[in-house]
Amino acid sequence: MKSKLSIVFLFFFLSTLVMKAQNSENKWTFGLSAASALYFEQDGKKVGGTFINQTPRVSISRYLFNNLTMDASFSTSVLDTQEYTSLDGTMRYDFGASYENVVPYVLLGGSFITADQLTPTLNFGVGNTFWFSPSYGVNFQLMYKFSEARFTTQFSHFYSSIGLVYSFKPRNMSMRLWDRKH
């Protein structure tokens, strides 16, 4: 438990140093969010509960090209009685809205979840980042983590998160037409 707390505080410290807005000019982001896993009633009985709190969830992302972003996240249940640690990798597509104040996206990826044993999942979902100032935004994300029936210690479930995004290089909240990438 103590080593988990040390890792969480290290990621929290790094997140305050490295956050950036993400588009072709600012390719790297670092996020910090609260997350939760929500199981269906019958599966929740088998894993020890239908709701698992995961705070914080630490993410690092890199904008690649053509509205595609690669994202890696780590989260663990620190203040919850249930054991759940997840390493997620996803590809996000943002519909060409990287320069807007509202940036919706869809995602596809996978996870390795450690509870009683290591279990891979296939993830798909949606998300949105709302930029409410040139430097700050809020990110919402909802994923469905699909686990094959052959894995008996982990089951398919929903995974949601909400987090704060900070940009060291402030975003232009009212871009001129000729500044936009088409």
N, C-alpha and C positions, 0 to 999 in steps of 0.2 A: 504494500500500500504506500509506503514511504517513497519507494522508487518511482511509482506512478505519479505521485504529487510533484516530485522533482522534475520529471519530464514535462508535465503540464506547465509548471512555472517557467521552465526554460523556453518552451514554445510561446508562452504568453509574453515573455520579455522580448524574444526575437520578433514577435508580431508587431510590437510597438515601434520597432526600428525599421522594418522593411516593407510596409504597405505602400502600394501605388495603385493608381487607376489603370485599367487595362484596356488597351487598344494597340494599334500598330506603332504608336509613338511610345507608349508606356506598356511594355510587354509583360512585366512581372507584377503579380499581386500576392498579397499575404493576408489571409482572413482569420478572424477569430469569431466563433459563434457558439451558440447553445444549440444542442441537438437532442433528439429523442427517437427511440425506436418504439414502434407501436405494433403489437402482434394481434392477430385475430384471437378471439376468446379461447377457442380450443387449443391453439398453439401456445398461448400465454400460460396456460396451466402446465404445459410440459417444460417450458423454459424458466418457470418461476415467477411469472408476472406478465401482464400485457403491456406495461410501460417501463422503459428503461431510460433514465436521464443520462445524458452525456454532455458534460460541460467542463472544459471548453472543447470545441472541435477546431482543430488548426488546419488550415489549407494553404497551399501554395499553388499558383497557377501561372501559366505562360501562354500568352496569345501567340498562335502559330502563323496562320495566314487564312485569307478568305473566310473570316468570321468564325474560325475554329480556335478553341482554347483547350489546352491540356491542363487538367487539375489533379492534384494529389492531396489527400486529406488523411488526418489521423485523429481518432477520438477514442476515449476510454471512459468507462463508468467509474467516476471517482467517488461521488457521494451517494451511490446507489448500492443496495445490497446484492444486486445481480451482477455477475461478471460478464462484460461485453466490451471488447476492444476491436476496433475496425480500422483497416487500412484500405482506403478507397482510391481508385484511379478512374477518371472519367474524361470523355471528350465532350465539349459543349459547343453548340452552334447557336449564335446570337442573332440571326436574321438580319445582319447588317446594321445593327443598332449600337455598335460599340461607342459611337460618338454622341449618343443621345443621353438624355437624363433618365429615361426608363429603358432598361436593357433586358428584355425577356430572352430566355434561351431554353433549349431542350438539351438533354444529356443522355449519354449511353456509356456504360463502363462496367467495372467489376469491383468486388471487394473480397478481402480475406477477413473473416470474423473469427475471433478467438473467444469462445465461451468455455464449454467443456472440452472442445477440440477445435482445430482449425477447419473452417468451412468456407469454400468459395461461393460467391453469389454473383448473379448477373443483375446489373442496376440500370434502370431507365427512369427518367423523370423530367421535371420542369423547374425553372427558377426565374428570378427576376431581381435586378438590382435597381433601386431607386436612389438617384443622386439628389439629395435635398440641399446641398451647398456645393461649391466648387471643390471642397476637400473631403466631404463626408457623404457616405451613402449607406443604405441598408440593403442587405441581401437576404432573400427568402428562397428556400429550395425544398422541394418535395421529391423523394425518390421511392421507388418500389424495389426492394432487394429480393430477387427471386432465388430461392434455394431449392435444389433438386430434392426429390423425395428420398433419395438414398442416404442423405445426411440427416441422421436422427437427432442430433443435438442442436440443430439450428433450423429455423423454418422461415419461409417467406414472410416479409413484413414491410411496413411503411417506415420511412426514415425522413424526418423533417428537421430543418435547421433555420435559424435566423441569426444574422451576424452583422457587425459593423465593418464598413470598408472606409479606409482613410487614404487619401491621395496626397503624397508629398508635393507633387506637381499639380496644382489646382486645375480642374477641368474647366473649359470654357463653356459656361452655361447657356450662352446665346451665340452660337457659331454663325458666322456670315456664310452665305450660300457658297462663295468661292473657296471657303476653308474646308468644306465637307469633301470627304472621299466618296467617289461614286463607283 
